[in-house]
Amino acid sequence: MSVTMDECSSSAVRASDVPIEDVGPGIKRQMLGYGPGIMICRVWFEKDAIGDVHSHFHSQSSYVESGRFMVHVDGKDFELGAGDCFYVAPHQDHGAVCLEAGVLLDTFSPAREDFLDAGDPS
C-alpha cells in the first residue's frame, strides 16, 4: 500500500475502512490517523510473535490495548499487560515478544513515512 501524507487529511478515520496488512510472522498492522507530525497504528500480535529489536529516529509511545508483552526498551525489559504503556525515545533500541495474544496502539512522532511506502515493518 502506497499512501502519501496528503491522502490522510480527514479528521475522522473509520477503522473498518482502513486495510490491515501482514508485516511479519504473527503480526498485522493498521495505520489509522496520521499527518506529517504524528501517526497512530493498531498492531495485532499472535502469541509468541516477535517484534524484533530495532531503532528509528521517531519518538514512540505504545499502549497495550490487550494481551501481555515482554517489552525491551534501551536495555531494560518490562512485562506489560492491558492498560499499560511504554515510551521509546528516538534512536533507542526496542522490541517486544507477545506472551499472550494482544494489540498494541503505537503512536509515532513524526509519522513513519516508511510505513506509508509499504516499506520496513519495524
C-alpha positions in Angstrom: 0.0 0.0 0.0 1.5 3.3 -1.0 -0.1 6.4 0.6 1.1 9.9 0.9 0.8 12.3 3.9 -1.6 14.4 1.8 -4.0 11.5 1.4 -4.9 11.4 5.1 -6.1 14.9 5.8 -9.5 13.8 7.1 -10.2 14.5 10.8 -12.1 11.2 11.2 -10.9 7.7 10.3 -13.2 4.6 10.4 -11.1 1.6 11.2 -13.4 -0.5 9.1 -12.3 1.5 6.1 -8.6 1.0 6.7 -6.7 -2.0 5.3 -4.9 -4.4 7.7 -1.5 -5.6 6.4 0.7 -8.5 7.4 4.0 -7.1 8.5 5.7 -10.2 9.9 5.1 -13.7 11.2 2.1 -13.4 13.6 1.9 -9.5 13.3 -0.6 -7.4 11.5 -0.7 -3.5 11.3 -3.4 -1.0 10.6 -2.4 2.7 10.0 -5.1 4.9 11.5 -4.9 8.7 11.8 -1.8 10.4 10.7 -0.3 13.6 9.4 3.3 14.8 9.0 3.8 15.2 12.8 2.1 12.2 14.2 0.8 8.7 13.4 -1.2 6.1 15.3 -1.2 2.4 14.3 -3.0 -0.6 15.7 -0.8 -3.7 15.8 -2.1 -7.2 16.4 0.3 -9.9 17.7 -0.3 -13.6 17.9 1.1 -15.4 21.0 4.9 -15.8 20.7 5.1 -13.3 17.8 8.3 -11.2 18.0 8.7 -7.5 17.2 12.4 -7.6 16.6 14.7 -5.2 18.5 15.3 -2.1 16.3 15.6 1.6 16.5 14.4 4.7 14.5 14.6 8.5 14.8 10.9 8.8 15.7 9.6 9.1 19.3 7.2 6.3 20.0 4.6 5.8 22.7 2.7 2.4 22.8 -0.4 1.5 24.7 -1.2 -2.1 25.5 -4.9 -2.5 24.4 -5.0 -6.2 25.2 -2.7 -9.2 25.8 0.6 -9.4 27.6 4.0 -8.5 26.2 7.7 -8.6 27.3 8.9 -5.3 26.1 12.6 -4.4 25.7 13.5 -0.6 25.7 17.0 0.7 25.9 18.5 -2.3 27.7 15.6 -2.9 30.1 12.8 -5.5 30.0 9.2 -5.0 31.2 6.3 -7.3 31.3 3.2 -5.3 30.4 -0.5 -6.0 30.1 -3.7 -4.3 29.1 -3.8 -0.7 30.2 0.0 -0.4 30.5 2.2 1.7 28.1 5.8 2.4 27.3 7.8 5.2 25.7 10.7 4.9 23.3 13.0 8.0 22.8 14.5 8.5 19.3 17.3 6.0 18.4 16.6 3.7 21.5 16.7 0.0 20.8 13.3 -1.6 21.5 11.2 -4.6 20.7 8.6 -6.9 22.1 7.7 -10.6 22.5 4.0 -11.4 22.7 3.3 -13.6 25.8 -0.5 -13.6 25.3 -2.2 -12.6 22.0 -2.9 -8.9 22.0 -2.9 -5.5 20.5 -0.6 -2.5 20.8 -1.6 1.0 19.8 1.7 2.6 18.6 2.0 6.4 18.3 4.9 7.9 16.4 6.2 11.4 16.0 6.9 12.4 13.3 4.8 10.0 11.2 6.5 6.8 9.9 6.7 7.7 6.2 8.4 4.3 5.7 5.1 2.6 6.7 3.2 4.7 4.1 5.6 3.5 1.4 4.8 -0.1 2.4 8.4 -0.4 3.4 10.2 -1.5 6.6 7.9 -3.4 9.0 10.0 -2.4 12.0 
